[in-house]
Amino acid sequence: MALLSTRDIHKKYDETEVLKGIDLDIEQSEVVALIGASGSGKTTFLRCINLLEEYHQGRIELEGESIGYTSNGRRRKLGERQISAQRAKIGMVFQSFNLFPHMTAEANVMLGLTKVRGMSNAEAADRARHWLDRVGLADRRRHYPYQLSGGQQQRVAIARAVAMEPRLMLFDEVTSALDPELVAEVLAVMQDLARSGMTMVVVSHEMLFVRDVATRVVFMDGGLVAQSGTPDEVLHNPQTERLRSFLGRFHGIFGPV
Amino acid sequence: MELERGTFLYEAWTARWSLLEGLMVTISSSVMTIIIGTILGFALGLVLTYGMLPFRILARLYVDIMRGIPVLVLILFTYYGLAILKVGVKPFWAGVIALSLFCISHVAENVRGAVQSIPQGQHEAGMAIGMRFFQRLRYIILPQAVRRALPPWVNTALEIVKGTTLLSVIGVVELLLANQQAIARNYMILQFYMAATIIYIIINFSIAQAAAALERRYAYLRY
């Protein structure tokens, strides 16, 4: 059974349908890259997975458990307690970091551990130290977000999400807001996570990262999955004109060989 | 040193107990109003932001009405209104109630503005680690919002201190009326009003300074 399976996901904003039926199965330890032009629905789809967006039709299951809505009978949204518990199993990292500005790096990581996981302060501090160490910020534990560079902030955000030991991590264009010279340090952390077997869904425009780290690339177009396969298949053998022209923007690095 | 009869200092010394009592009434009515107004206004501000629709409409109605009524009218209305309803309230308490009604509406609006100014991404980051609504409010949103609400809250507090002068119309002998009573005895109009003015400025300046110190203490929250 797939770790995450989505079936026929539809999402509308007023009259505009932005997701028109997404089917996707993701296995344990896969790194799935979602690529596509802006407006293709990749970020919206990602946000549906942990219910930051509601979807209007279809179902999402994490390890067989229906996410966000009742699985049998009438479609009904689950209660806040259940949804929160489900979200705790799915980590998410945002484009704009969204660190808590009134807390140190360490406190940012500890908050979910103590308040959601119910750990003691000592336990949570231990784990926060471990993860901040792992993302290379051992000496920045006591710093506030405004004292950190964008790349450092994003690494704290990754530590905050992974420390919860989620079953699945979602990355929403996490390097788009960074200065070019800070992108590499964040991607290195993500690559390290991927190697350790973390299951990841990554929305990214970093095509070299996608090529080197993703186990599968999904090209979305107009709210649908247009092509899906290994990085080689998708990046070097685009089957549609849309994908060819999308890849063409990356200065001829990709496209038909 | 012998004070000469007819000088301001002599007259002020003679009236010292009633002036001091007036000052205490000004301070106690201000402090009480600000405490009540802050606590209830804070709660109302949250209803205004997050309450279910019918409650939110009621809160909005309350705030708009209270901000629309002149404080003096509110004070007279509360004092005579309660009397007509056969609720026996001393002028002091009628005044505190009226000023509190006014204060609540202002604090509520301050809190709403501060809470809504916290970016949606903060909520989402809390959701993403599985925090429930009240946890997000308590640990993420309010600690940031309180700091943003502080400057407008100081404004409101100063308005309240100045607003206590209006309690004189329902016979509460606060600082202003105590001075007026002294003036009625010695006709030193300019001197006593000047003295009252300086005391009001000292009170308000102290509040503003205390708040500024608090703001500096939390300056690291700026981002």
Boltz contact constraints between the chains, C-beta under 6 A:
constraints:
  - contact:
      token1: [A, 52]
      token2: [B, 124]
      max_distance: 6.0
  - contact:
      token1: [A, 80]
      token2: [B, 132]
      max_distance: 6.0
  - contact:
      token1: [A, 84]
      token2: [B, 130]
      max_distance: 6.0
  - contact:
      token1: [A, 84]
      token2: [B, 132]
      max_distance: 6.0
  - contact:
      token1: [A, 87]
      token2: [B, 127]
      max_distance: 6.0
  - contact:
      token1: [A, 87]
      token2: [B, 130]
      max_distance: 6.0
  - contact:
      token1: [A, 88]
      token2: [B, 130]
      max_distance: 6.0
  - contact:
      token1: [A, 92]
      token2: [B, 128]
      max_distance: 6.0
  - contact:
      token1: [A, 96]
      token2: [B, 121]
      max_distance: 6.0
  - contact:
      token1: [A, 98]
      token2: [B, 121]
      max_distance: 6.0
  - contact:
      token1: [A, 98]
      token2: [B, 125]
      max_distance: 6.0
  - contact:
      token1: [A, 100]
      token2: [B, 140]
      max_distance: 6.0
  - contact:
      token1: [A, 101]
      token2: [B, 223]
      max_distance: 6.0
  - contact:
      token1: [A, 102]
      token2: [B, 143]
      max_distance: 6.0
  - contact:
      token1: [A, 102]
      token2: [B, 144]
      max_distance: 6.0
  - contact:
      token1: [A, 102]
      token2: [B, 221]
      max_distance: 6.0
  - contact:
      token1: [A, 112]
      token2: [B, 129]
      max_distance: 6.0
  - contact:
      token1: [A, 115]
      token2: [B, 135]
      max_distance: 6.0
  - contact:
      token1: [A, 116]
      token2: [B, 130]
      max_distance: 6.0
  - contact:
      token1: [A, 116]
      token2: [B, 131]
      max_distance: 6.0
  - contact:
      token1: [A, 144]
      token2: [B, 220]
      max_distance: 6.0
  - contact:
      token1: [A, 146]
      token2: [B, 223]
      max_distance: 6.0
  - contact:
      token1: [A, 164]
      token2: [B, 129]
      max_distance: 6.0
